[in-house]
Amino acid sequence: LLIYFLYTVLLPHQKIVLSVAAFSEHVFLETDGFSQYLDEFFEAEGIETCLVQNLDQSNSQTAMVFPALVAAKELDLLFCTEEQLKQLAAADYLAPLDEIIPKEELDKIHSAHPDLLLSEDFPVRSEDGQVKTDETISEECGIRLINNPILKDYVISGEDPILCIIANTPRSENCLAFLQKLLEKF
């Protein structure tokens, strides 16, 4: 117990600046290069780091790992396909974009590139946070990033890669900064 206490209190631990994942059977991230790009973008040094990982959805462990990463607030952004986006929105894993991106910026995206934003149905919640059965609301929750010049070297996909924000991300400012960088290249 003393060793654990000393380890957790005295030794520096990695500070995650941004955590990104992809469901690798459809969208694959070149993890080393993308992680290095993100570290440079956020000027992460020392114990700061950006995590990039591929999650294999065909692997039964991913069925446990993904919800655990979300629950532990250790995942911020996810690359997925349109079908996966529908499933994740229905399961309430994703944040509506208007919760992270200011309205003015969403309006700019709509006017310049209306086909980039994807909407899905989310469960409606009551005031106490409980999901109301059979009630849904359509919210924009994904950004189609096909042919993005920044991602062309790091994201390998047979389908349009869609970037979404995880609902309980504690690093929404960093998500927004990275999204702004991506969107300025369209």
N, C-alpha and C positions, 0 to 999 in steps of 0.2 A: 504494500500500500504506500509506503514511504517513497519507493522508487517511482511509482506511478505519479504521485504528487509532484515530486521533483521534476520528472519528465514533462508534465503538463504545464507547470508553472514557470520553471526556470529556462527551459529550452525554447528557442523560437520555432514556431510552426509556420508552414506555408500559409500565406494570405492569398486567397483566391481572388483575382481581379475579375475574371470572367470564366465561366465554365460552359463549354459548348460540346454537344454530342450529335451524333447522327445514327439513324437506324441503318446499319451498314449493308443490308442485303439490297437496298435500293439506292442509297446515297452513301458514298464512302468518303471520309475525310483523310487527307494526307496529313496525319496528326503532327509529325515533327515540324514540317514547314509551316503549317497553319498556326501551331502553338508559338513558334518563333515570330511569325508575323504579328500575332496578337500581343505578345510580350513587347515587341517594338512599338506597336501602336499605342499601347497603354504605358509605355516606358516603365514596364515592370522590372524591378531590380531586386537583388537580394532574396528575401523570403517571399516577395510577391511573385505570382505566377498566373498564367492562364492555362486552364486545363482543356484539352481537346481529346475526345474519345469516340470510338465507334462502338455501338451497341448492336449485337447480332440478335435480331428479333426471333430468329429460328431457334436460338438457344434458350432452354428453359430457365437458365439463370437470369437472363435479361428480364424475364417476366417479374422477377423479384428485385433486380437491381434498379430498374428504371423507377418504379414507385418509391423505392428507398431513397434514391438520389433526390427525387422531387420532395419527399417528406422532410429530408434533412436539409433542404434548401441549398443543395450542392450542384444544381443544374440551372442554368440561366437561359440558354438558347438551344434550340433543337432544329436540325435539318431533317426533313421528312418528305414523304410524298403526299399527294392530295388525299388519297384514301386514308393514310395514317392521320392526316390532319383532322379529318371527319371523326375518326375514332377518339383521338385525343381531346377534341373539343367536347364531344358528347360525354366523355369521362371527367370533364372539368379540370384537365391538366394545364390548359393554356390560358394566357392572359389576353383579353381583348386589347387590340393595339391602341385604342384610345385611352387605355389606362396608363400607357407608357409614353406614347408619342403625342406631343401637343397637337391640338386640333388644326392649327395653322399648317403644320407640317403634313398632316394627313390630307388636308385640302390641296396642298401643293402636289402631293403624290397623285391624288385623284385626277387633278387637271392635267398633269404632265404624262402620267402612265396609269390610266384607269384599270388596265388589265393586270397590274402587279399585285393588288390586294385581294385576298380571298376571304370570304365570309363563311362561317359555319354556324350551326345551331348549338347553343349552350343551354344547359339546364337553368331554369329560373329558380332563384333562391328567395325564401321568405326573409323578413327582417332579422330573424334569429339565425340565419345562415343555413337553414334546412332546405334541401332540394324539393321543389314542388313537383309532384309527379305529373308527367305528360305535358308540362309547360316548357317551352323553349323560346329563346330569343336569338335572332341572327346577329352576330357580331363579327367584325373584321378581326382575324386572328393569325393570318399568314401572309407572307410576302414572297411572291414568286421571284426567284433570283436567277433565272436562266440567262446565260451569256453575261453575267456580271464580271467585268474585267479583273476585279480584285480576287474573286473566288475561282477563276478559271484554273489556276494552278493547284488549288487545294481541295476542290470539291469534285468528285467523280460521280456522275449520275447518269443512268439511262433514262430518267424522267426529269421533269422540271424539279429542281431542288426548291423546297419551300422552307423558309426560315420562320420559326415561331418562337414566342417568348413564353417561358414556363410561368405559370400563374403566381407562384409564391416566391419569385426571385427576390433576393435581398439586394441585388446589384442592378436595379432598374436604370440607374444613371449610366452605368457602363454599357448596358444593353442599348440604351438610346444613343450613346456616343458612337458605338460600333455600327448601329443601323444607319445613322446619319452619314457615316463614312461610306458605307455600301451604296446608299441611295444617291449620293452625290455623283456617283460614277455612271448613272444611267442617263 
